[in-house]
Amino acid sequence: MIPKQLQNDVFKFVLLKHKEKIPFEFNWTINNYNFNDPKLLKWIEEGGNYGVIGGYGGLLVLDFDDIEIQKKIVPLLPKTFTVKTGSGKLHKYFISDDPESFKVLNSKKETLIDIQGEGKQVVGANCFHPNGNKYEVIDDSEIARISNKRLKIVLNDYLKDKDKFKPNHVIDPIVNKIKEKVSLVDLMQEYNYDVSISPTMCKLGHGSKGEKCFSFNENSGLWHCFHCDAGGDIFNFVMEHDNCDFIKAKQKLMNRAGIKNNLAGAIKGLDQDYVEFAEKFFQIQPYFYDKAKMWWLWNFKDAKWESIDEVDMLNSIYESAKDSGISITNQKIKSNIITALKMIGRLNIPKKTKKTWVQFKNKIYDVLSGIIHESTPEFFNVNPIPWDVGDSQDTPVMDKIFTEWVGEEKKELLYDIIAYSILQDFPLHRIFCLVGNGCNGKSVFLNLLNKFIGDENCASTELDGLLERFGTSVLFKKLVCLIGETNSNKLEKTSLLKRISGNDSIDFEFKGKDRFKGKSYCTLLIATNTLPTTMDRTDGFYRRWVILSFPNKFTEKIDILSTIPDSEYNNLALKSLYNLKRILENRSFRREGSIEERKARYEEHSDPLKQFIETECYTNPNLEIPVFEFYDAFCVFLEKNRYREMSKKEVSQGMSEHGFESKQICKKVGDSFKNWRYFLGISIKP
């Protein structure tokens, strides 16, 4: 019997002979079985063994071969599904962000632990060992998650140099000197940690029932908290506990170690070599100066590049300059410093990220390949999404809310919009539009998306403003642009809008800076009750518009977002990765409709007057109707269908564009003559 923890379609299995451990079928890493495959079940029923393959679904198994190391390592691992092998040692099952296979060896190159991930397999529970003993489940817990970072930190003492955990800050001679003088245990005592046991209680502000969530290794100087997946060396420790960047953490540790500020020393020698100073600064704080004349600084805490200005650059070296006694406000010194920083910064432009990469916190997920790795200054990552990737795709509260807003079928499109918004690329040329009158959920959805994507990844503007000079600057390095009501009657600049939403080069211009060309990957999301009319009747325009109606009206008494637990945002991250993979492979969105259907929806929501004429009016050259009577009936139609109000001037202009002339006519009404203006050739149906 395959345990319930492994009864999941993402896991794969292989056939083994009775009392044997090695697969006998050809190419078993690819030609394998689901848990409910009849051939596999029949094989097990007839007494055959089966193997559980690593890698699929992120499955990773720690296969212990040494009892002593097992005793040391197991207390540092999370509680998880565990099988006692036929030899009496353990198989501990985990879901990993990077199910890599490798071995932990002793000095004699004997295996201590086999990490069975991608391309490997272990004998499953309830099978039989060659010695006749049974593989028994001794911990029936669910399979726990373990990050690659945590695993490497726990095993660090036993790994080869190339496999050891390495913090992502720059290692320079000063960093090594600090590590020689300041120990992790000393720092922990300073921050009131119990250093007599590991794991112990974490002081990063979250609860822990067992008060044993923080493990540390005195020999390697590494630590890890499994609640928040924070971890690293003494520099990471100070950065997390003091909520500061690497430079400030390094300065604090230098002071504690009694080491003089090396930047200050470099500044004192500025009259000799400004470039040397810029190089030393880069070693401590990665930065670059791009060809658009923009400064970028690496944010160690958020694992991303941040756009800064010249003043921010000078402020980042201010403390060092102050210690040196040098005034960097001196015009000559400042000019020379900036010139040297520009030179070195231009030489250190990071590599471009892959178009299929998505960053959640400090981890990069390749949507198509499934490979996960840490975000480092080597690549130009600027859009981390502030949530962890959950263990499940379950979002029951969001499901209920989305269904109430748009219906059971259309809720899938809302999830696809969210998924597409996390991508730093724009392969499918779409503009998403949410239509409906007030209190229908549109704004709440935008707020939900903003909370999930993160404030720093979102821009907001009006459609008219987006198409003006400097308007495109709001899109630069943003994932989503939230656009409110479209107040214009006509959409004039469709060519620019098509370039913005078509992955074409556009001009970015910030006030006071040179204009430069680039591509926007920012997803445009409009919430309105009426779209502007357009003279662009091409498929290239209409195919971009994915319009989703929010037909229902709700009370404002309930704060909907407050009912969604944070765990659902983590699960939404996992769901979005799966949805995005499907979108990129299929090159379409669920329920978006054909180009003709998209065109019809745009015309319907951009020209309610045309819809009113076609559905509520008779047209005939002999007909006529007073303008005020027509306008009153049209206003009722607008209110009933929850379209925005239109002025008499707008309606008169629209009727003229639709070919209906207006004329002043004097007629007898009752006992008197009335000189009214009439629309000719039209009347209202009874």
C-alpha positions as CSV (number, residue, x, y, z in Angstrom):
1,M,0.0,0.0,0.0
2,I,1.3,3.4,-0.9
3,P,1.0,5.8,2.0
4,K,-1.6,8.6,1.7
5,Q,1.1,11.3,1.8
6,L,2.4,10.0,-1.5
7,Q,-1.0,9.6,-3.2
8,N,-0.6,12.6,-5.4
9,D,-0.5,12.9,-9.1
10,V,2.7,15.0,-9.0
11,F,4.7,12.1,-7.5
12,K,6.1,9.3,-9.6
13,F,6.9,5.6,-8.9
14,V,9.0,2.8,-10.3
15,L,8.9,-1.0,-10.1
16,L,11.4,-2.9,-8.0
17,K,11.7,-6.7,-7.7
18,H,10.8,-8.4,-4.4
19,K,13.5,-7.7,-1.7
20,E,15.5,-5.6,-4.2
21,K,16.3,-1.9,-4.3
22,I,17.3,-1.3,-8.0
23,P,14.7,-0.5,-10.8
24,F,14.7,-3.1,-13.6
25,E,12.7,-1.3,-16.3
26,F,14.4,0.7,-19.0
27,N,14.5,4.5,-18.8
28,W,12.6,4.5,-15.5
29,T,13.3,8.2,-14.7
30,I,10.9,9.0,-17.6
31,N,8.8,5.9,-18.1
32,N,7.3,5.6,-14.6
33,Y,3.9,5.4,-12.9
34,N,1.3,7.4,-11.0
35,F,0.3,6.2,-7.6
36,N,-3.0,4.8,-8.9
37,D,-1.7,3.1,-12.0
38,P,-3.3,-0.3,-12.3
39,K,0.0,-2.0,-13.3
40,L,1.8,-0.5,-10.2
41,L,-1.0,-1.5,-7.8
42,K,-1.1,-5.1,-9.2
43,W,2.7,-5.3,-8.9
44,I,2.6,-4.3,-5.3
45,E,-0.4,-6.6,-4.5
46,E,1.6,-9.5,-5.9
47,G,4.5,-8.8,-3.6
48,G,6.8,-6.6,-5.7
49,N,8.7,-3.7,-4.2
50,Y,8.2,-0.1,-5.5
51,G,10.5,2.9,-5.6
52,V,9.6,6.6,-5.0
53,I,11.3,8.9,-7.5
54,G,12.8,12.1,-6.3
55,G,12.5,15.5,-8.0
56,Y,8.9,15.1,-9.2
57,G,6.7,17.5,-7.3
58,G,9.8,18.8,-5.5
59,L,10.2,15.5,-3.6
60,L,13.5,15.1,-1.8
61,V,14.4,12.2,0.5
62,L,17.2,12.3,3.1
63,D,18.5,8.7,3.1
64,F,20.7,8.3,6.2
65,D,23.6,5.7,6.0
66,D,25.2,6.6,9.4
67,I,23.5,6.4,12.8
68,E,25.7,9.0,14.5
69,I,25.1,11.7,11.9
70,Q,21.5,10.8,11.9
71,K,21.3,11.6,15.6
72,K,23.0,15.0,15.1
73,I,21.0,16.1,12.0
74,V,17.4,14.9,12.7
75,P,16.7,17.3,15.6
76,L,17.6,20.2,13.2
77,L,15.0,19.1,10.6
78,P,11.3,19.9,10.5
79,K,8.9,17.1,11.6
80,T,7.9,15.2,8.4
81,F,6.7,11.9,6.9
82,T,9.4,9.4,7.9
83,V,10.1,5.7,7.0
84,K,12.4,3.4,9.0
85,T,14.4,1.4,6.4
86,G,15.1,-2.3,6.5
87,S,18.6,-1.6,7.9
88,G,17.1,0.4,10.8
89,K,18.1,3.9,9.5
90,L,15.7,6.6,8.3
91,H,14.2,8.0,5.1
92,K,12.9,11.5,5.8
93,Y,10.7,12.9,3.0
94,F,10.5,16.6,2.2
95,I,9.2,19.0,-0.5
96,S,12.2,21.2,-1.6
97,D,12.5,24.3,-3.7
98,D,15.4,22.7,-5.5
99,P,15.3,18.8,-5.2
100,E,19.0,18.4,-6.0
101,S,20.7,15.0,-5.6
102,F,24.0,14.8,-3.9
103,K,25.9,12.8,-1.2
104,V,27.3,13.8,2.2
105,L,30.6,12.0,2.6
106,N,33.1,11.7,5.5
107,S,36.9,12.1,5.2
108,K,37.2,8.5,4.0
109,K,34.7,9.3,1.2
110,E,32.1,7.0,2.8
111,T,28.5,8.0,2.4
112,L,26.9,9.5,5.5
113,I,23.7,10.8,3.9
114,D,22.3,10.2,0.4
115,I,20.2,13.2,-0.7
116,Q,17.8,11.5,-3.1
117,G,16.3,14.2,-5.4
118,E,16.1,14.5,-9.2
119,G,17.1,11.3,-11.0
120,K,17.2,9.2,-7.9
121,Q,14.8,6.9,-6.1
122,V,14.3,5.2,-2.7
123,V,12.5,2.0,-1.7
124,G,8.9,2.8,-0.6
125,A,7.1,2.2,2.7
126,N,5.8,-1.3,3.3
127,C,8.3,-2.9,0.9
128,F,10.9,-5.5,2.0
129,H,14.7,-5.0,2.4
130,P,17.1,-7.6,1.0
131,N,17.6,-8.8,4.6
132,G,13.9,-9.5,4.9
133,N,13.0,-6.5,7.2
134,K,10.1,-4.3,6.3
135,Y,10.3,-0.5,5.5
136,E,7.9,0.9,8.2
137,V,6.3,4.3,8.5
138,I,7.3,5.7,11.9
139,D,6.1,9.3,11.5
140,D,2.7,9.6,9.7
141,S,3.0,13.5,9.4
142,E,2.4,15.3,6.2
143,I,5.5,15.9,4.0
144,A,7.1,19.1,5.2
145,R,8.8,21.7,3.0
146,I,12.5,22.4,3.4
147,S,14.3,25.2,1.5
148,N,17.6,24.6,-0.2
149,K,19.1,27.2,2.1
150,R,18.0,25.5,5.2
151,L,19.3,22.1,4.1
152,K,22.7,23.5,3.1
153,I,23.0,25.3,6.4
154,V,22.1,22.2,8.4
155,L,24.5,20.0,6.5
156,N,27.2,22.6,6.0
157,D,29.9,21.0,8.2
158,Y,29.8,17.9,6.1
159,L,29.7,19.3,2.5
160,K,32.4,20.0,0.0
161,D,33.3,23.6,-0.5
162,K,31.5,23.8,-3.8
163,D,28.2,22.6,-2.2
164,K,28.4,24.7,1.0
165,F,25.9,27.4,1.7
166,K,27.2,30.8,0.7
167,P,25.5,34.1,1.7
168,N,24.8,36.3,-1.2
169,H,26.7,39.3,0.0
170,V,30.1,40.2,-1.4
171,I,33.0,38.5,0.4
172,D,36.0,40.7,0.7
173,P,39.1,40.7,3.0
174,I,37.3,42.9,5.6
175,V,34.4,40.4,5.8
176,N,36.8,37.6,6.5
177,K,38.6,39.7,9.2
178,I,35.3,40.4,10.9
179,K,34.4,36.7,10.9
180,E,37.7,35.9,12.5
181,K,37.0,38.4,15.4
182,V,33.2,38.1,15.9
183,S,31.5,34.8,16.5
184,L,27.8,33.9,15.9
185,V,27.4,32.7,19.5
186,D,28.7,36.1,20.8
187,L,26.2,37.9,18.7
188,M,23.4,35.6,19.8
189,Q,24.2,36.3,23.4
190,E,24.1,40.0,22.7
191,Y,20.6,39.6,21.3
192,N,19.5,37.5,24.3
193,Y,19.4,34.1,22.6
194,D,19.8,30.9,24.6
195,V,23.1,29.5,23.2
196,S,23.1,26.4,25.3
197,I,20.8,24.4,22.9
198,S,20.2,24.2,19.2
199,P,17.5,24.5,18.0
200,T,16.3,27.4,20.2
201,M,13.7,30.2,20.2
202,C,13.9,32.7,17.4
203,K,13.8,36.5,18.3
204,L,12.6,37.7,14.9
205,G,9.0,38.4,16.1
206,H,7.0,35.3,15.2
207,G,5.5,32.8,17.5
208,S,6.8,29.2,18.1
209,K,4.8,26.8,20.2
210,G,7.8,24.5,20.8
211,E,10.2,27.5,21.1
212,K,12.7,25.5,18.9
213,C,12.6,27.1,15.5
214,F,16.1,28.7,15.4
215,S,19.0,26.3,14.6
216,F,22.7,27.4,14.6
217,N,26.1,25.9,14.0
218,E,28.9,27.3,16.1
219,N,31.6,25.7,13.9
220,S,30.4,27.1,10.6
221,G,28.9,30.3,12.0
222,L,25.6,29.8,10.2
223,W,22.0,30.0,11.5
224,H,18.5,29.4,10.2
225,C,14.9,30.0,11.3
226,F,12.4,27.6,9.7
227,H,9.5,29.9,10.4
228,C,10.6,32.7,8.1
229,D,13.3,30.8,6.2
230,A,15.8,33.6,7.2
231,G,19.3,32.4,7.7
232,G,23.0,32.9,6.8
233,D,26.1,34.2,8.6
234,I,26.7,37.0,11.2
235,F,26.0,39.7,8.6
236,N,22.6,38.2,7.7
237,F,21.9,38.0,11.5
238,V,22.5,41.7,12.0
239,M,20.6,42.6,8.9
240,E,17.5,40.6,9.9
241,H,17.5,41.7,13.6
242,D,18.3,45.3,13.0
243,N,16.3,45.6,9.8
244,C,19.2,47.2,8.0
245,D,21.2,46.8,4.8
246,F,24.5,45.1,4.4
247,I,26.6,48.3,4.6
248,K,25.1,49.2,8.0
249,A,25.5,45.7,9.3
250,K,29.1,45.6,8.1
251,Q,29.8,48.9,9.8
252,K,28.3,47.7,13.1
253,L,30.4,44.5,13.0
254,M,33.6,46.4,12.1
255,N,33.1,48.6,15.1
256,R,32.5,45.5,17.3
257,A,35.6,43.9,15.9
258,G,37.7,47.0,16.3
259,I,38.5,47.2,12.6
260,K,39.0,50.6,11.0
261,N,36.7,51.7,8.2
262,N,38.4,50.7,5.0
263,L,36.3,53.0,2.9
264,A,37.4,55.9,5.1
265,G,41.0,54.9,4.4
266,A,40.3,54.8,0.8
267,I,38.7,58.2,0.9
268,K,41.8,59.6,2.7
269,G,43.8,58.5,-0.3
270,L,41.5,60.1,-2.8
271,D,44.0,62.5,-4.1
272,Q,45.9,59.5,-5.3
273,D,43.3,57.2,-6.8
274,Y,39.5,57.8,-6.9
275,V,39.0,54.6,-9.0
276,E,40.5,52.4,-6.3
277,F,37.9,53.9,-3.9
278,A,35.1,53.2,-6.4
279,E,36.3,49.6,-6.7
280,K,36.4,49.1,-2.9
281,F,32.9,50.6,-2.6
282,F,31.6,48.1,-5.2
283,Q,33.1,45.2,-3.2
284,I,31.1,46.2,-0.2
285,Q,28.0,47.5,-1.9
286,P,27.2,46.3,-5.4
287,Y,26.0,49.1,-7.7
288,F,26.0,50.1,-11.3
289,Y,25.5,53.0,-13.6
290,D,23.5,52.2,-16.8
291,K,23.6,53.6,-20.3
292,A,20.4,55.6,-19.5
293,K,22.4,57.4,-16.9
294,M,20.5,55.8,-14.0
295,W,22.1,54.6,-10.7
296,W,21.2,51.3,-9.3
297,L,22.1,49.9,-5.8
298,W,21.7,46.3,-4.6
299,N,19.3,45.9,-1.7
300,F,20.6,42.9,0.3
301,K,17.5,42.7,2.5
302,D,15.0,42.4,-0.4
303,A,17.4,40.7,-2.8
304,K,16.8,43.2,-5.6
305,W,18.3,46.1,-7.5
306,E,16.8,49.6,-6.6
307,S,16.9,52.7,-8.7
308,I,18.5,55.6,-6.8
309,D,19.8,59.1,-7.7
310,E,23.2,60.7,-7.3
311,V,22.3,62.1,-3.8
312,D,21.5,58.5,-2.6
313,M,24.9,57.4,-3.9
314,L,26.7,60.1,-2.0
315,N,24.6,59.4,1.2
316,S,25.6,55.7,1.0
317,I,29.3,56.7,1.4
318,Y,28.6,59.6,3.8
319,E,29.4,57.7,7.0
320,S,32.7,56.5,5.7
321,A,33.6,60.0,4.5
322,K,32.7,61.5,7.9
323,D,35.0,59.0,9.7
324,S,37.8,60.0,7.3
325,G,37.5,63.7,8.0
326,I,37.0,64.3,4.2
327,S,34.2,66.6,3.1
328,I,32.5,65.0,0.1
329,T,30.5,68.1,-0.4
330,N,33.6,69.8,-1.7
331,Q,32.8,70.3,-5.3
332,K,36.1,69.0,-6.7
333,I,36.1,65.9,-4.4
334,K,32.4,65.2,-5.1
335,S,32.9,65.5,-8.9
336,N,35.9,63.1,-8.9
337,I,34.1,60.6,-6.7
338,I,31.0,60.6,-8.9
339,T,33.1,60.3,-12.1
340,A,35.0,57.3,-10.6
341,L,31.8,55.7,-9.4
342,K,30.3,56.1,-12.9
343,M,33.3,54.5,-14.6
344,I,33.3,51.4,-12.3
345,G,29.5,51.2,-12.2
346,R,29.3,51.1,-16.0
347,L,31.8,48.2,-16.0
348,N,29.6,46.2,-13.6
349,I,26.2,46.1,-15.3
350,P,24.5,42.9,-14.2
351,K,23.2,40.2,-16.6
352,K,19.7,40.3,-18.0
353,T,17.2,37.9,-16.3
354,K,15.5,35.2,-18.3
355,K,12.0,36.1,-19.5
356,T,10.5,33.1,-17.7
357,W,11.9,34.1,-14.3
358,V,9.6,35.2,-11.5
359,Q,10.9,36.3,-8.1
360,F,9.1,35.6,-4.8
361,K,10.9,37.2,-1.9
362,N,14.6,36.2,-2.4
363,K,14.0,33.2,-4.7
364,I,13.8,33.1,-8.4
365,Y,11.4,30.6,-10.0
366,D,11.8,29.6,-13.7
367,V,8.2,29.1,-14.7
368,L,8.9,26.7,-17.6
369,S,11.8,24.6,-16.3
370,G,10.8,24.6,-12.6
371,I,14.4,25.5,-11.5
372,I,14.6,27.6,-8.3
373,H,17.6,29.6,-7.1
374,E,18.5,32.6,-4.9
375,S,18.4,36.1,-6.2
376,T,21.9,37.6,-6.4
377,P,23.4,40.8,-7.8
378,E,24.7,38.8,-10.7
379,F,21.3,39.3,-12.5
380,F,19.2,42.4,-12.9
381,N,16.3,41.4,-10.6
382,V,14.0,44.4,-9.7
383,N,10.5,43.0,-8.9
384,P,10.4,40.6,-6.0
385,I,6.8,39.7,-5.0
386,P,6.5,39.9,-1.2
387,W,5.0,36.5,-0.5
388,D,6.4,33.0,0.0
389,V,5.3,30.2,-2.4
390,G,2.8,28.1,-0.5
391,D,2.5,24.3,-0.3
392,S,-1.0,24.2,-1.9
393,Q,-3.0,25.9,-4.6
394,D,-6.1,26.1,-2.3
395,T,-7.7,29.6,-2.1
396,P,-11.3,28.9,-0.9
397,V,-12.0,32.5,0.3
398,M,-10.8,34.0,-2.9
399,D,-12.7,31.4,-4.9
400,K,-15.9,32.4,-3.2
401,I,-15.3,36.2,-3.6
402,F,-14.3,35.9,-7.3
403,T,-17.4,33.8,-8.0
404,E,-19.7,36.4,-6.4
405,W,-18.0,39.1,-8.5
406,V,-18.0,37.5,-12.0
407,G,-19.4,34.0,-11.8
408,E,-18.0,30.5,-11.5
409,E,-16.6,30.3,-15.1
410,K,-15.2,33.8,-15.3
411,K,-13.3,33.6,-12.0
412,E,-10.7,31.6,-13.9
413,L,-9.9,34.7,-16.0
414,L,-9.3,36.7,-12.8
415,Y,-6.7,34.1,-11.7
416,D,-5.1,34.3,-15.1
417,I,-4.9,38.1,-14.9
418,I,-3.1,37.8,-11.6
419,A,-0.7,35.1,-13.0
420,Y,0.2,37.1,-16.0
421,S,0.9,40.2,-13.8
422,I,3.9,38.5,-12.1
423,L,5.9,38.1,-15.3
424,Q,8.7,40.4,-16.2
425,D,7.9,40.0,-19.9
426,F,4.9,40.8,-22.2
427,P,4.7,37.9,-24.7
428,L,0.8,38.1,-25.1
429,H,-0.4,41.5,-26.1
430,R,-3.4,42.2,-23.8
431,I,-5.0,45.1,-22.0
432,F,-7.4,43.9,-19.2
433,C,-10.5,45.9,-18.5
434,L,-12.9,45.4,-15.6
435,V,-16.3,47.1,-16.4
436,G,-19.3,47.8,-14.2
437,N,-20.9,50.4,-12.0
438,G,-19.9,51.2,-8.5
439,C,-19.7,48.8,-5.5
440,N,-19.3,45.8,-7.7
441,G,-15.9,44.5,-6.7
442,K,-13.6,46.1,-9.4
443,S,-11.7,48.3,-7.0
444,V,-11.4,45.6,-4.4
445,F,-9.9,43.3,-7.0
446,L,-7.4,45.9,-7.9
447,N,-6.5,46.3,-4.2
448,L,-6.1,42.6,-3.8
449,L,-3.8,42.5,-6.8
450,N,-1.8,45.4,-5.4
451,K,-1.4,43.6,-2.1
452,F,-0.3,40.4,-3.8
453,I,2.1,42.0,-6.3
454,G,3.4,44.6,-3.8
455,D,3.2,48.4,-3.7
456,E,6.7,48.9,-5.2
457,N,5.7,46.7,-8.2
458,C,2.5,48.6,-9.0
459,A,1.9,52.0,-10.7
460,S,-1.4,53.9,-11.0
461,T,-2.4,56.5,-13.5
462,E,-5.3,57.7,-15.8
463,L,-5.5,56.5,-19.4
464,D,-5.2,60.1,-20.7
465,G,-2.2,60.7,-18.6
466,L,-0.5,57.5,-19.7
467,L,-0.5,58.8,-23.3
468,E,1.0,62.2,-22.5
469,R,4.7,63.2,-22.4
470,F,6.3,61.6,-19.3
471,G,3.3,59.4,-19.0
472,T,5.1,56.2,-19.8
473,S,7.6,56.8,-17.1
474,V,5.2,55.3,-14.5
475,L,5.5,51.9,-16.3
476,F,9.3,51.7,-16.0
477,K,10.2,48.4,-14.2
478,K,6.7,47.9,-12.9
479,L,4.7,44.7,-13.1
480,V,1.2,46.2,-13.1
481,C,-0.3,49.6,-13.9
482,L,-3.8,50.2,-12.3
483,I,-5.9,52.7,-14.3
484,G,-9.0,54.3,-13.0
485,E,-12.1,55.6,-14.8
486,T,-11.5,56.5,-18.5
487,N,-13.1,60.0,-18.7
488,S,-12.2,60.7,-22.3
489,N,-14.9,60.4,-25.0
490,K,-12.4,59.3,-27.7
491,L,-9.2,57.3,-27.7
492,E,-7.0,59.3,-30.0
493,K,-3.4,57.9,-29.5
494,T,-4.0,54.2,-30.2
495,S,-0.6,53.8,-31.8
496,L,1.2,54.5,-28.5
497,L,-1.2,52.4,-26.5
498,K,-0.5,49.5,-29.0
499,R,3.2,49.9,-28.6
500,I,2.9,49.9,-24.8
501,S,0.9,46.7,-24.8
502,G,2.7,45.1,-27.7
503,N,6.2,44.5,-26.3
504,D,7.5,47.2,-28.7
505,S,10.2,49.8,-27.8
506,I,8.8,53.0,-26.4
507,D,10.3,56.2,-25.1
508,F,10.8,56.6,-21.4
509,E,11.4,60.1,-20.1
510,F,11.8,61.3,-16.5
511,K,11.7,65.0,-15.7
512,G,15.2,66.4,-15.7
513,K,16.7,63.3,-17.4
514,D,17.5,62.3,-21.0
515,R,14.9,60.3,-22.9
516,F,15.8,56.7,-23.6
517,K,14.2,53.7,-25.3
518,G,13.1,50.4,-23.7
519,K,10.3,47.9,-23.5
520,S,7.6,47.8,-20.9
521,Y,6.5,44.5,-19.4
522,C,3.9,46.3,-17.2
523,T,0.4,44.7,-17.4
524,L,-2.3,47.4,-18.0
525,L,-5.4,46.9,-15.9
526,I,-8.3,49.3,-16.3
527,A,-11.4,49.5,-14.0
528,T,-14.2,51.6,-15.5
529,N,-17.9,51.6,-16.3
530,T,-17.5,52.9,-19.9
531,L,-14.7,52.7,-22.4
532,P,-13.8,55.5,-24.8
533,T,-14.8,55.3,-28.4
534,T,-12.1,54.6,-31.0
535,M,-11.6,55.3,-34.6
536,D,-9.1,52.4,-34.8
537,R,-11.1,49.5,-36.2
538,T,-8.2,47.1,-36.7
539,D,-7.9,43.6,-35.3
540,G,-4.5,44.7,-33.9
541,F,-6.4,47.1,-31.6
542,Y,-9.4,45.0,-30.7
543,R,-7.5,41.7,-30.0
544,R,-5.7,43.4,-27.2
545,W,-8.8,44.1,-25.1
546,V,-9.9,41.4,-22.6
547,I,-13.1,42.9,-21.0
548,L,-14.6,41.3,-17.9
549,S,-18.0,42.4,-16.6
550,F,-18.6,42.8,-12.8
551,P,-22.5,42.8,-13.0
552,N,-23.4,42.6,-9.3
553,K,-23.7,45.3,-6.6
554,F,-22.5,44.8,-3.0
555,T,-22.6,46.6,0.3
556,E,-19.6,48.6,1.5
557,K,-20.1,47.5,5.1
558,I,-17.7,44.5,4.8
559,D,-14.0,44.8,4.3
560,I,-13.6,41.9,1.9
561,L,-9.8,41.9,1.9
562,S,-9.7,41.5,5.7
563,T,-11.4,38.1,5.3
564,I,-8.6,36.6,3.2
565,P,-5.9,35.0,5.3
566,D,-2.2,35.5,4.4
567,S,-1.8,31.8,3.8
568,E,-4.1,32.2,0.7
569,Y,-1.7,34.8,-0.8
570,N,1.1,32.3,-0.4
571,N,-1.1,29.6,-2.1
572,L,-2.0,32.2,-4.7
573,A,1.7,32.4,-5.5
574,L,1.9,28.7,-6.2
575,K,-1.3,28.8,-8.2
576,S,0.0,31.7,-10.2
577,L,3.1,29.9,-11.2
578,Y,1.1,26.9,-12.5
579,N,-1.4,29.2,-14.3
580,L,1.4,31.2,-15.8
581,K,3.1,28.1,-17.2
582,R,-0.2,27.1,-18.8
583,I,-0.7,30.6,-20.3
584,L,2.8,30.7,-21.8
585,E,2.5,27.2,-23.2
586,N,-1.0,27.7,-24.6
587,R,-0.5,31.4,-25.5
588,S,-4.0,32.3,-24.4
589,F,-6.1,33.2,-21.3
590,R,-9.1,31.2,-20.2
591,R,-12.5,32.7,-21.1
592,E,-11.0,35.6,-23.0
593,G,-13.0,34.9,-26.2
594,S,-12.2,35.2,-29.9
595,I,-11.0,38.4,-31.5
596,E,-14.5,39.0,-32.9
597,E,-16.0,38.5,-29.4
598,R,-13.4,40.9,-27.9
599,K,-14.3,43.4,-30.6
600,A,-18.0,43.1,-29.9
601,R,-17.5,43.6,-26.2
602,Y,-15.3,46.7,-26.7
603,E,-18.0,48.3,-29.0
604,E,-20.7,47.4,-26.5
605,H,-18.9,49.1,-23.6
606,S,-17.4,52.0,-25.5
607,D,-20.6,53.1,-27.3
608,P,-23.8,52.7,-25.2
609,L,-25.5,55.2,-27.6
610,K,-25.2,52.8,-30.5
611,Q,-26.5,49.9,-28.3
612,F,-29.5,52.1,-27.3
613,I,-30.3,53.0,-30.9
614,E,-30.1,49.3,-32.0
615,T,-32.2,47.8,-29.1
616,E,-34.5,50.6,-27.9
617,C,-35.3,52.7,-31.0
618,Y,-37.1,52.6,-34.4
619,T,-35.2,54.2,-37.3
620,N,-37.1,55.5,-40.3
621,P,-36.7,58.7,-42.4
622,N,-40.3,59.7,-41.5
623,L,-39.7,59.5,-37.7
624,E,-38.7,62.3,-35.3
625,I,-38.4,62.8,-31.5
626,P,-37.8,65.8,-29.3
627,V,-34.2,65.9,-28.1
628,F,-35.1,66.2,-24.5
629,E,-37.4,63.2,-24.7
630,F,-34.7,61.1,-26.4
631,Y,-32.1,62.2,-23.8
632,D,-34.4,61.4,-20.8
633,A,-35.0,57.9,-22.2
634,F,-31.3,57.4,-22.9
635,C,-30.4,58.4,-19.3
636,V,-32.8,55.7,-18.0
637,F,-31.1,53.2,-20.2
638,L,-27.6,54.3,-18.9
639,E,-28.7,54.0,-15.3
640,K,-30.4,50.6,-15.9
641,N,-27.3,49.2,-17.5
642,R,-24.9,50.8,-15.1
643,Y,-23.0,52.9,-17.7
644,R,-21.6,56.3,-16.9
645,E,-23.7,59.4,-17.3
646,M,-23.4,61.3,-20.6
647,S,-24.1,65.0,-21.0
648,K,-26.6,66.4,-23.6
649,K,-23.6,67.8,-25.6
650,E,-22.0,64.3,-25.7
651,V,-25.3,62.7,-26.8
652,S,-25.9,65.3,-29.5
653,Q,-22.4,64.9,-30.9
654,G,-22.8,61.1,-30.8
655,M,-26.1,61.2,-32.6
656,S,-24.5,63.3,-35.3
657,E,-21.6,60.7,-35.7
658,H,-24.3,58.0,-36.0
659,G,-25.9,59.9,-38.9
660,F,-28.9,61.5,-37.1
661,E,-29.5,65.1,-37.9
662,S,-31.1,67.5,-35.3
663,K,-33.4,70.4,-36.3
664,Q,-35.4,73.1,-34.7
665,I,-39.1,72.5,-35.4
666,C,-42.1,74.5,-34.3
667,K,-45.1,72.3,-33.6
668,K,-48.5,72.8,-31.9
669,V,-48.5,70.9,-28.6
670,G,-51.8,71.1,-26.8
671,D,-53.1,74.7,-27.0
672,S,-49.8,76.3,-27.8
673,F,-46.9,76.1,-30.2
674,K,-43.5,74.8,-29.1
675,N,-40.3,75.5,-30.8
676,W,-38.3,72.4,-29.9
677,R,-35.2,70.7,-31.3
678,Y,-35.8,67.2,-32.7
679,F,-33.7,64.3,-33.8
680,L,-34.8,63.2,-37.2
681,G,-35.2,59.7,-38.5
682,I,-35.6,58.0,-35.1
683,S,-38.1,57.4,-32.3
684,I,-38.3,55.4,-29.0
685,K,-40.0,52.0,-29.0
686,P,-43.1,51.9,-26.8
